[in-house]
Amino acid sequence: MIDVEFIRASYRPNRITTLFVGESAPASGDFFYFGNNAMLQHMKRATEAVLGEGDDFLDRFKSFGWFLDDLVLTPVDKLAPPERRAKCVAATSSLRDRIVAYRPLAIVSMLVSIKRIVEAAAKAAGSNAPVYGVPFPGMGQQGRFHTEMIKIIPLLPREFNRSG
């Protein structure tokens, strides 16, 4: 997972306006910031539906001040449900500390089942950022993800620049 965190850090904007929180990077290595994966394509499609097309999506995402972090920093997608849930709950304090450091103006939980944990971490961090939740764009939820993202993208703080 060292490569994941190294690559993730390279896409961290100077000022995080909107923090997207996933559950964890997948065990498959199909990580958002590696590009050419389903999560990236769904985020790109929803973002472009609202904000129009732009240059390289990952660079544009960063230029908005948007950043995708994960609740758990090791893969949990292949774990049994009770162990997976326990790892997510145990990661609350780590996410809290990152929210304190990031100071986002808005937070988006990228999986409905972790939204309460993300909210708890934000509250513990003293953040008053609104927390939104969208279904993960997999297992038949792609349409719901797209619909929900289109609703919230206009509400998400972002840096404005020539590509935005």
C-alpha positions as CSV (number, residue, x, y, z in Angstrom):
1,M,0.0,0.0,0.0
2,I,3.1,2.3,0.1
3,D,2.6,3.0,-3.6
4,V,-1.1,3.9,-3.0
5,E,-0.2,6.4,-0.3
6,F,2.7,7.8,-2.3
7,I,0.5,8.4,-5.4
8,R,-2.4,9.7,-3.2
9,A,-0.1,12.2,-1.6
10,S,1.1,13.4,-5.1
11,Y,-2.5,14.4,-5.8
12,R,-3.2,16.2,-2.5
13,P,-4.0,19.8,-3.2
14,N,-2.5,22.6,-1.1
15,R,-6.0,23.5,0.1
16,I,-8.5,20.7,0.4
17,T,-11.9,22.2,-0.3
18,T,-13.8,19.0,-0.6
19,L,-12.7,15.7,1.0
20,F,-14.1,12.6,-0.6
21,V,-13.8,9.5,1.7
22,G,-13.8,6.0,0.3
23,E,-13.8,2.9,2.5
24,S,-10.3,1.7,1.4
25,A,-8.2,1.3,-1.7
26,P,-9.2,-2.1,-3.2
27,A,-7.1,-5.2,-2.7
28,S,-7.0,-5.5,-6.5
29,G,-4.8,-2.4,-6.9
30,D,-7.6,-0.8,-9.0
31,F,-7.0,2.5,-7.2
32,F,-8.6,5.9,-8.1
33,Y,-5.4,7.8,-8.4
34,F,-3.8,5.1,-10.6
35,G,-6.3,6.2,-13.3
36,N,-8.2,4.1,-15.8
37,N,-10.6,2.5,-13.3
38,A,-14.3,2.4,-12.8
39,M,-14.4,4.8,-9.8
40,L,-12.4,7.4,-11.7
41,Q,-14.7,7.0,-14.8
42,H,-17.8,7.4,-12.7
43,M,-16.5,10.5,-10.9
44,K,-15.4,12.0,-14.2
45,R,-18.7,11.3,-15.9
46,A,-20.7,12.9,-13.0
47,T,-18.3,15.9,-12.7
48,E,-18.3,16.6,-16.4
49,A,-22.1,16.3,-16.5
50,V,-22.3,19.3,-14.2
51,L,-19.1,21.3,-14.8
52,G,-18.4,20.4,-18.4
53,E,-15.4,18.7,-19.9
54,G,-11.8,19.6,-18.9
55,D,-8.3,18.5,-19.3
56,D,-6.8,15.5,-17.5
57,F,-9.4,14.6,-14.9
58,L,-7.1,13.8,-12.0
59,D,-5.3,17.1,-12.4
60,R,-8.6,18.9,-12.7
61,F,-9.9,17.1,-9.6
62,K,-6.8,18.3,-7.7
63,S,-7.1,21.8,-9.1
64,F,-10.6,22.1,-7.6
65,G,-9.1,21.4,-4.2
66,W,-10.8,18.0,-4.2
67,F,-9.1,15.0,-2.6
68,L,-10.0,11.4,-2.2
69,D,-8.8,9.8,1.0
70,D,-9.9,6.5,2.5
71,L,-11.3,5.7,5.9
72,V,-9.1,2.6,6.2
73,L,-5.6,2.9,4.8
74,T,-5.3,-0.9,4.0
75,P,-7.7,-2.8,1.8
76,V,-10.8,-4.2,3.5
77,D,-12.9,-5.2,0.5
78,K,-11.9,-8.9,0.7
79,L,-12.5,-9.2,4.5
80,A,-15.6,-10.9,6.0
81,P,-18.3,-8.3,6.9
82,P,-17.7,-8.3,10.7
83,E,-14.0,-7.8,10.3
84,R,-14.5,-5.2,7.6
85,R,-16.9,-3.3,9.8
86,A,-14.5,-3.5,12.8
87,K,-11.6,-2.1,10.7
88,C,-13.8,0.8,9.5
89,V,-14.9,1.7,13.1
90,A,-11.3,1.3,14.3
91,A,-10.2,3.8,11.7
92,T,-12.4,6.6,13.0
93,S,-9.6,8.3,15.0
94,S,-7.2,8.2,12.1
95,L,-9.7,9.8,9.8
96,R,-10.5,12.4,12.5
97,D,-6.8,13.3,12.7
98,R,-6.7,13.7,8.9
99,I,-9.8,15.8,8.9
100,V,-8.2,18.1,11.5
101,A,-5.1,18.4,9.2
102,Y,-7.1,18.9,6.0
103,R,-9.8,21.4,7.2
104,P,-12.2,20.6,4.3
105,L,-15.2,22.8,3.7
106,A,-17.3,19.8,2.7
107,I,-17.0,16.0,3.0
108,V,-18.4,13.3,0.8
109,S,-18.7,9.7,2.0
110,M,-18.3,7.5,-1.1
111,L,-20.1,4.6,0.5
112,V,-23.4,4.9,2.3
113,S,-22.5,2.3,4.9
114,I,-19.5,4.4,6.2
115,K,-21.3,7.7,6.3
116,R,-22.0,7.6,10.0
117,I,-18.4,6.8,10.7
118,V,-17.3,9.7,8.5
119,E,-19.7,12.0,10.3
120,A,-18.4,10.8,13.7
121,A,-14.8,11.5,12.6
122,A,-15.8,14.9,11.3
123,K,-17.6,15.8,14.5
124,A,-14.7,14.5,16.6
125,A,-12.4,16.7,14.5
126,G,-14.5,19.8,15.3
127,S,-15.4,20.2,11.7
128,N,-18.6,21.9,10.7
129,A,-18.2,20.9,7.1
130,P,-21.4,19.4,5.7
131,V,-21.1,15.6,5.2
132,Y,-22.8,14.2,2.1
133,G,-23.2,10.5,1.3
134,V,-23.4,8.7,-2.1
135,P,-23.7,5.0,-2.9
136,F,-20.5,3.4,-4.2
137,P,-20.7,3.1,-8.0
138,G,-20.5,-0.6,-8.2
139,M,-22.8,-3.6,-7.8
140,G,-25.7,-2.0,-9.7
141,Q,-25.4,1.3,-8.0
142,Q,-23.8,3.2,-10.8
143,G,-27.0,5.1,-11.8
144,R,-27.8,6.1,-8.2
145,F,-24.2,7.2,-7.7
146,H,-24.4,9.4,-10.9
147,T,-27.8,10.9,-9.8
148,E,-26.6,11.7,-6.3
149,M,-23.3,13.1,-7.5
150,I,-25.0,15.4,-10.0
151,K,-27.2,16.7,-7.1
152,I,-24.3,17.5,-4.8
153,I,-21.5,18.6,-7.2
154,P,-23.0,22.2,-7.4
155,L,-22.9,22.3,-3.6
156,L,-19.3,21.2,-3.3
157,P,-16.7,23.9,-2.6
158,R,-13.9,24.1,-5.2
159,E,-11.1,26.3,-6.3
160,F,-11.9,28.1,-9.5
161,N,-9.5,28.2,-12.3
162,R,-9.4,28.1,-16.0
163,S,-10.1,24.4,-16.2
164,G,-12.9,24.5,-13.6
